Amino acid sequence: MGIIYDEEYKVFHLQTPGSSYCMQIIRDGYLGHLYWGKRIAVYRNSLPFDYIDRGFSPNPDPADRSFSLDNLPQEYPGYGNGDFGFPAYQAGQSNGSEICDLRYSAHRIYAGKPKLPGLPSTYIELDKEADTLELVLEDHLTGLQVTLIYTVFNELDAIARSVQFNNKGTGSLSLQRALSASIDFRDDGYDILTFYGSHTNERNIARRPLMPGIQSAESRRGASSPQQNPFLALLRPGADEDNGEVYALSLVYSGNFIAQAEVQQYRTTRVSIGINPFGFSWKLAPGGEFQTPETVLVYSGQGLGGMSRVFNKLYRTRLCRGKFRDAERPVLINNWEATYFGFDEDKITEIASAGKALGMELFVLDDGWFGKRDNDLSSLGDWTVDNRKLPGGLNSLVQRITGMDMQFGLWFEPEMVSPDSELYRNHPDWCLHVADRPRTVGRNQLVLDLSRQDVCDYIAGAMGDILSSAPITYVKWDMNRHLTEIGSALLPAERQRETGHRYILGLYSILERLTSSFPEVLFESCSSGGGRYDAGMLYYMPQTWASDNTDAVSRLKIQYGNSMVYPAVSMGAHVSGVPNHQVSRSTPLGTRAHVAMSGNLGYELDLTQLSPEEKIHVKSQVALYKEIRPLIQFGDFYRILSPFEGNETAWAFVSADQSEAVLAFFRVLSQPGERVPILKCKGLNPAYVYRHHETCQVYGGDELMYAGLTLPVLTGDYASLFWRFSRVEG
């Protein structure tokens, strides 16, 4: 079993294949954090808590000035009784106090993993895959009961954590803060790594040394956002892609979050992650319950690459669900950058026919097919077909597409409503708003109030009707603005600060209904690209449109950054036209394809305008991708050269049995007097012999990894190479 309880020392020891996590019940029932790091076989009390009489550190026991919560490494700290660090929870009471004093009450260890009610989470298929510890803490004065839930995966170096709050008292409580995890490290010798960005510039990597005080990443936008991402890692200063210690936390949640590290007065570090307390509270009536989102902890002794491969595998195999978890994803053609809103049935059919001739498998009709949607000024919420553009209705178009032996997909933006729409005219109170305040618009639209059951029922019903009307096998689910005036017409005043989280719960409930009702539909998440690319959405939608920026050079950084946590099979990546519509850059067709083939390949341009030579190239790209698709989508990903550190980028995909590999290299700008580039692969078996597909040259795995390959001379800017290797048997 991966969880051991030492009765003598009152120590809980959680073990994954490569890591250990230890905590201890100490005097009077306090729960202290001992250790998280490289696996140890048996913990024998080598890290006893060091009690020191320190000035300005108050003492719960007046007779013992050496014991203070101000300098005790804790597992789930509160505020007000001696710990001045950032608290993991706060619960307001009727007398105005927010002080609670949680002490150990009970624990339970069992095989398996619980589901979290109403929330996405990692899962198991057999109880033997994981073990779970539930640690119950109680505040006897208020009746607040807090259950810390830890699940240890027995074949991956990952631990899932969440917290359940229960009001066992007689009075109401108000949760002001309910984080999913808090960890106290005993030193501050770390770098912190987070992501940052904006629309069309997602998932940049920020790494800097920890400094005294608080360093954080957070969202107050109502979504995980392109600006930040619900993830944080601490790295030892020498840690790099392949070596060194990494401690990472990823939140399985799609709304407002906070992920932070606080370096405290004695150079210790508190890391915490969860729902952002900003604008949040939750009323807990007697008998009430609140469940926090799950956070996934990964320790790696093999640098960022080791960390990423744990997250990638866990999220691909035990977060994504349904038919498409293990199914190869189709090569698609999307009409958006080809036509925008200006299309009719004949134009769509023409593009689809061109795609079919080039080997593509799925046509996706983007924005503009419903209501009177000729621009972004109207019709969101009116999910009825625009018969001006599609006089035969949606089913007629779908039959024409599927008659070519192509699948058909459709764009929706279900969470939004246009002020110029029948839905808004009939239900102006259905959007998020605050009485007597103006309603801020973004992209000429408002946000529907998903905290309301009637609104959720409408969205699920309207989409269900469309999906039932024709053989639709793909949905692109977009969200093109963040939340303002976060209030609900149906919630009482004391529950208005619950609106943001209730919105996310409503979203998850809609997604659960639709994905359960339409298991044959592949759902792709989008929020103006990667604005809600998070683990919470992957639970319902196994892939995400990584960015509205389709420029190949920009995508090197975006896809590299995403790969830190999210698997390649979850990344939608398209070949678009040039000059690129976002940055006006012109890159070679081959380079655009090599970048897009490093995720889920699609095309987003007018295929009818391609030259005969370009059609030949595209057809060969699609054919190649179909051959290597299982490797790209389900293999292990290795980062080799970072686009954030130089002019060159390289990465590799390696099959689980190390028998196949794809090696990709990209050079952004041609430079005078360049060195002869040598590229060393990663992830191969050094004892195997591999054949290069194009040249049939044979190399040892050790040779490819340790000596490397001399690359051919590349000419011009934005050049790329894409090499395939297969093991030579015997």
N, C-alpha and C positions, 0 to 999 in steps of 0.2 A: 504493500500500500504506500502511496506517495505522501501520506500525512502521518506523522508519529507524535504521540503525546507522551512526554516524560513526566510521570506523576510525581517523582521525587522533586524535580526542579521546577515543575509546572511550566514546561517549555513545549510549545508547538513547533514542530519541525516539518516544513513543507518541502518536498523534494521533486524536482523534475529531472530528466536525464542528466542535465548539466548544471543545475542551479539549486541553491537552498535558500529558504526564507524562514527565519526563526523569530518567534516572539515569546514573551514570558509573562505570566501572571505574578505580580510582585505584591508587596505588603498592601493589605487592605483592599485587594482586588483591582489595583491598577494594571493596565495592559501595556507593557513596554515592548518596543521594537528592538530586537537584538542584531539581526544580520539579514542581508540580502546580497547574494553574489554567487561565486563559483561553488559548485556542489561540494559538500562535506559529508562524509559517510555517517558520522555520528556527532552530534553536538554535545560536548561534555563541559559546558559552562565555562568556556574560555573567555567569554565577554561579559563578566558580571557588570552591572551598572555601577558607575563610579559616583558615589555620593560625596559631595564636597560642600562645605559651608561657604556659600558665596554671597557677597553683599547684594542687596536689592533682589534676592531670590526668596520669595515668601515661602513659608512652611505650613503645610496642612496640619502637621503635628507640632505644637509649640515646644514639645520636649525634645525634638530632633531637628536641629537647624541644618543638618546635612542633607535632608530629603526635601526636594522642591520639584514641582512639576515644571518649573521654569527651565530646568536643565536635564529633565528626564526624556530620553528618546521614547516617544509614545506611538501607539498604533492608530489611534483615532482621537486626536486631542480636541478638547473644548476650550472655552474662554471664560475667564472670570474667577477661577479658583487657583491662580498661581502660574498658569502657562500664558505667556504674553505673545507667543508665536501665532501665526495665521491658523485659525481654528478650522477643523473639518466640519463642524456642525454648530448651529445655534438654534435654540428653541425658545421662543418668547412665551411667557405665561401671563395669566390674567392680572397679576400684580405688577406687571411691567418688567419683571426680571427676565434675563436671558441666560441665567446661570443654571447649568445642569452638571451633575457629578456622576459620570458613568463608571460603574464598577462591574467587574466580572460576575456573571450569574450562573452560566451553564455553557456547555458546548456539546456539539454532536459531530461525529465523523462518519461518513458513509460513502459507498461507491456510487458514482454517477454524478450528474450535474443538474441542478434545478433550472426550469424555465423562469424567466422574469415576466411577471404579468404586464402585458401591454407594451413591452419594450423589446427591441432586438437584442440578441446576445449570441455569443458563440454557443455551440451545442455539441453533443456527442450522439453517436448512433448506438453504442453499446455502453453499458455501465462501466465495463472494465477499462474504458478509455480514460477515465478521470476519477479523482476522488475529491470530495468536498468537505470542508470544515465550516460549520456555522458556530460562531462565537457570539453569545448573547451578553450584552452589557445593559445595566439598568440604572436608572436614577430613581431611588426609592421615594424621594419627596414628590416628584411630579408624576411618576408612573411611566415616564418615557422608557421604552425598551428599544434598544438598537442592536440589530443582528448583523454582524460582519460576516459576509459570505465569501469564502475563498475556494476556488476550484483549481486543482493541479492537473494539468494534462500529462499523462504518463509517457507519451512519446514525443512531446515537444517541450522546449524550454519556455513555457508560457504559464502564467497564473492569471486567472480571471477573478476580479474582485468587484463586489457591489455591496450596498448597504440597504437594509430594510428598517424603517422606523415604524413603531407601533405605539399608539397612545393607550396604555393600560390604566391610566388614571381617570379621575372623575371630572377634570376640567379640560377645556380646549387648550391646545398648544398651537403655536405658529412657527413652523420651520422657516427660519431666515437664511439658513445655509445648510446644505446637505450634499457634501462632496462624496465622490465615489471611492476615493483612496487618498491616504496620506502616509508618507514614509519619512522617517527621520534618519538621515545619514549622520555619522559621527564626525565627519570632516567636511571641508569645502573644496577639496582638491579636484574640481571637475570643470569641464566646459559644458555649457548648455546648448542644445541644438533644438531649434524650432523652425517652422516654415512661415513664410510671409509672401505677400503678393497683392494682386488686384485683378479685376476682370481683364482677361487676355494675357495675364502675367502671373499665373498661379505657381505655387509650390517652389518658390525660391528658398534656399537653405541659409539660415543664419546660425553661425556657431561663434560663441565668444566665451571667455572665461567667466565663471561665476564671480560676482562682486557682492560685498555686504549689502543687505537689503533684499528687496523683492524684484525678481525678473520673471516676466510672465508673457504668455500668449493667451489671447481671449477674443471672444466674439460677443458683441452686444447687439447684433444685427438680426437676431431671430433665426439664423441659420449658421452652420459651421463656418461658412464664408470662404471666399478666395483670399481675403486679407490675412487670415490665420487658419490654422488647422488644429483639431483637437488631439494634439500629440506633443510630447516633450521627451527629450532624452538627455541624460547626463553621461558624459564621456570623460574618462581619465585623459589628461592633456595629451598623452602620446598616442591615444587611440586613433586609428585610421580606418580605412575600408576593410582591411583584412586582419588587423591585430588590435589588441587592447580591449578594455572593459567598457561596456555600454549598458546603461540601465534605462529602459524605455517604457513609457506609459502611453497607451492609445485609448481614447474614449469612444465607446460604441454609442454615439449620440449625434444628432443632426441639428441641435439648436444652440442657444447661447451656452458657452462653456468658458471655463478658466483652467489653465494649466500653468503652474508656477513653481518656482524654486525660491525659497527664502533662506539666505545666509544669515544666521543668527549671531548673537553677541559673542559666543564662545567658539565661533568658526565651525559650527555644525550647520547642516542643511536640511530644511524641510521641503519636500516635494509633495504637491497635492494637485488633484485634477477632479473635475466634475462639472455639474451645472453651475453656470455663473451666478453668484449670489446677487449680482447687480439686477435690480428690477424683479427679483424673485421672492416669493414667500409661498407657503402652503399651509392651509389650516388643517390641523389634525384634531378632529372632534374625538371625544372618548370612543375608543374602539377603532379609530381611523388608522390607516396604513399609508405609508409612502415608500416607494421603491426607487432607489437611484439607478441611473444607467450603469452599465457594466464598463469597467476599464480593464484592459489587458496589459499585464506586466511581462516584459521580456528582458531577461539578462543574457548578454552575449559576451563571451571571452574571446570571440573572433571578430571583433570590430563591428562596424556598421553593416558589412555584408552579411555576417552571421545573424545579426539582429533582423535584417530585412527578410532573409529567407525563412525565419521562423514566422514573422508576421504574414508574409506572402502565402506560406503553406497553410497556416491556421485559417486565415481569412478566405482563402480559395476553397478549402475543403470542409471547414467547420464554422463558417459564417454565412457564405453564399449558400443558397438552398435550391431545391427543385431540380427540374429536368436539365436546366442549362448549367448547373454547377459543373457537371462532368462532360457536357456536350460541346463539340466544336462550334464556335460562333461563326455565323455566315459572313461572307464578304458582301458589303452593301454599297449601294449608290443612293445618296441623299440629294434632293433637288435644291436645297436652300441657296447655296451660293451660285447655282446655275440660273435660278429664276426669281428668287425671293418671292414676293407675293404675286408676281405676274405670270400666271400659268393657266392653261386650260387642259382638258382631258387629253387632247391630241399631243400637246407638248410633253406632258408627263409620260404618255405611252411611248413617245419617240425616245426619250431619255432612257426609259426602262428597257426598251428593245435594244438600244445601243449597249447598255450594260449587260444584258443577257448574252449578246454576241461576244462580249469580252470575258465572259466567264463568271460574272457577278451573280449572286444568289438571292439578294433581297433588295427590293426597292422601298425607300422610305419617303413618304410624302410629308414634307415639313409644314410650317406655319402657312395659313391662308386658305384652308379648305372649308371653313365653317363660317356661319353667320354672314356678315357682309364685310369680310376681312380683306381689304385691299391695301392696308397699311397697319401700323400698330396702334391706331386710334380707337378701334372699336372691337366689339363682338366676343371678347373673352368671356366665357361663361355660357355662351349660347352654342351648345355643342350639337348643332344641326348642320347638315351639309349645305354648302352654297351651290345652289343649282344653276347659277349663272356660269360658274367655272366647270361644274360637274353636272351637266344637265341630266345624265342618266343616274345620278346619285352615286354614293360611294361604292355601292355594290357593283355597279357597272364597271367602274374603273378597276376595282379589285379583280373582277373576273377577267378583264383584259390583261392585267399583269400576271395573275396566276395562270392564265391560259398560255403564257410563254414559259411556264415552268419556273417562275420566279415567286418568291414569297413577297408579301406586302406588309409594310409597316407604316405607322401613323404617328404624327406629332401631336401632343396635347400640352396645354399649360393649365392644369385643372385647379390649381390653388388660387388663381387670379380671376378678377372680374374687371371689365372695362366699364367706366361710367356710362359710355355710350353702348349699352347692351340691354336686351330685354330682361335679363336676369337682374341687373342692377335697378332698372326701373320698377320691377316688381318687388324686389327685396333689398332696398337701400340699407337696411340694418344688418345684412348678412356679411358685410365687410368688417374688418377690424377698424374700430373707431372709438373716439372719446366724445361724449355728448358735448355739444356747443363748441367743439374745436374743429378747425378746417381739416379736411382729409387730404393728406399729402399723397401725390401721385408719383409713380416712378414708371418710366416707359409707358406713360399714359394709362396706368392700371392701378387698381387697389388690390389688397390682399383679402381673400375670403377668411372668415372667422372659423377656423377648423376646430376651435374649442366647442363649437355648437354641433350637436348631434344631427339637427336637421340639415345643416350645411354639408356635413360629411355624407349623409344619406343621399343628398342631391348629387354630389360629385360621383360617388360610387355608382349610383343609378344611371346617371347620364353617360358615364364612360362605359358602364356595362352594356347599355343599349347599343352604343356604337360598336363595341367589340363583338357583340352577338350578331350584328347585322351583316357581317361579312367575314371571310376567312383571313383575319388579321393575325399575324404571328409575331409582331414586334411593336413596342410602344416606346417612343422617346418622350419622357416626362420632364418638362422644363419648368423652371422657376426663375423668373427674370427680374425680381426686385426683392429687397429685404423689408422687414416689418417696421412700420411706424404707427403711431397712435395705437399702441398695443393695449386695447381694451375690448371688452365684449359686452354686448347689450344684455346678455342673459345672466352674467355673473354678478353677485352682490358686491358691494364696495370692498368688504374684507377679503374677497377672493380675486380681485382684479389683477393682483400681482402673480396669480397662477396662470394667467392667459397665455404667456409665452410657452410655458411647458405644456399646457393643455393643447396648444396648437400642434406641437410636435406629436403628442399622444394621438390627437385626431388624425394627423397625417399617417402615422403608423397604422392606425386602425383601418383607414381607407386602403392602404397598400396591402394589408393582410387580407382584406376582403377580396380585392381584385386579383391578387396573385394566386389566392386559393381558388377563386372561381374560374380563372383562365390560366391554368398551369402550362398550356402550350404556347403562351405568349412570352417572348423575351422582353423584359422591361429594362430600359436604359435610363439612368438618372442623368439629369442635366440641370444646371443652374447658371445660365449664361456661360456654359462650359463647366469649369471645375469649382463652382461656388458652393456646392454641397457634396463634395467628394469626401465622404467620411464612411467609417465602418458601419454606422447605423443604417445608411441607405443601402449598403451592399447586402445586408440581410434580406432585403426585399427585391433589390434590383442588382443583378450580379455584374453589371458593368456601368461605367459612367463616362459621359462625354467629357474628356479631360480638359478641354479648353475651346472656347470659340476662336482662339488664335490657331489657325491651321498652317502657319508658316513653319517650314521644316526646321529652320535654325532655332526659332523660339521654342519649338516643341522638344528640342534636345534637352533643355533645362526643365521644362514642365514635366516631361515623362521621366527624366532622371530623378527629379524630386519626388514625384509620386511613387516611384519604385521603392523608396525608403520604407514604406509601410504597405502599399497596396499592390497586389499582383498584376502582372502585365495583362492577364486575361480580363481584368476589370477596366482597362483603358481603351476607350474609343479613340481611334486615330485615323484621320482621313487625308487622302491626297487631294489637294485643291488646285485651282488654277493659278496662273501667274500673269502679271504681278499679283502677289498675295493681297487679298482684300483687307487684311488688318494692318500690315506693315509695308505693303507695296514692294516687297522684295521678290526678285525672280531667282528661283533655285532650279537646278536640273530636275527633270521628271524622275530620274533614277534615285536621286537623293531624297526627294519627297516620298517616294515609295519605300525606301529603306527605313526611314523614320517611322512611317505609318505601319510598316510590317512588323515593327517592334511592339505593337499592341494589337488591338482588334482592327484589322484592315478594313477601310472603307474609302469611298471616293465621293467628293462633293464639288462637282464642276459639271459643266455642260458637255457631256460625252459626245454629243452630236457635232461639236465644233472641233474635235480632235482631228489632227492630220492623219493620213494613212500610216505614217511612220509612228506617230504617237500611239495609235491604236494597237500596233504590233507590240510596242513596249508595254502598254498597259495589260494586254492579254497575257504576255509572258510573266508580268509581275503577279497577276492574279493566280496563274498556274503555279508559279513558284511558291506563293504563300500557301496555297492549298496543300502542297507537299510538306511544308515545314510547320503548318498550323498547329498540329498537336504539340510540337516542341515549343513553339512560341507561347502558346496559351497555357500549357501545363508543365513546362520544364522549369528548372531552377535558373534564376536570373543572377548574373554576376556583373557588377559595375567594374570597369577597368580604368577608364580615363574620364575625368569629370569635366563637363562643360562649364562649371563654375570656376575652374582653376586654370583654364588655358584654351587654346585654339582648337584642340582636338578632343573628341569624345569617342569612347569605345565601350561596348558591353557585349556580353555573351549569354546565350541561352543554352543550357545543357540538360539533356534528358536525365530522368531520375536514375537510370542504370548507367549513365555516363557513356552510352554508345553513340550518341549523336550530339552535335553542337552546331550552333550558328554564331559566327563572330561578326560583329558590325563595327565599322570604323567611320568616323566623320571628321572632316577638316573644314573649318568654316572659311578662313581666308588663306589664299595663296601668299606665301612669304618669300622674299628673295633670300638666297643663300641658305635654304632650309637644310637641316640635317636629314640623313636617310632614316626614315621612321622604322622602328622595330616595335612590334606589338606582341605582348605576352598574354596568352589566353589564361583563363581561370576555370576551375571546376572540373577539368578533365581527370581521367584516371592515368597517373603517370606510367602505369604498367601496360596500358593499351597502345596499340598502333592505330593511327587514324589516316583515312584517305581524304584528300581535298577533292570535292566533287567536280570542280571545273577543270583542274589540271591533272587529276589522278595521282598527284604526288603523294607519297606516303611519309608520315612523320610520327615520331613517338609522342605520346601524351606528355612525357616529361620534357621533351624537346620544345613542344609548343608552349608549355607553361614557363619553363625556366630559361631557355635560350631565346625563344620568341621567333617571330616571323619578320623577315625584311619585307616591307610593303612595297608594292610597285609605285612607280612615279605617278603622281596625280597632278593633273593640270587644271588651272582655273579655281575660282572660288566655289565653295559649297560642294566639295567632292565627297564621295562616300564609297565604301567597299562593303560587300556582304558575302561572307564566305561560309560554306557548309562543309562539315567534316562528319565522317561516319567511321565507326570502328571497323578495322579489318579483322575478321574472325580468324582465329587460329594463329 
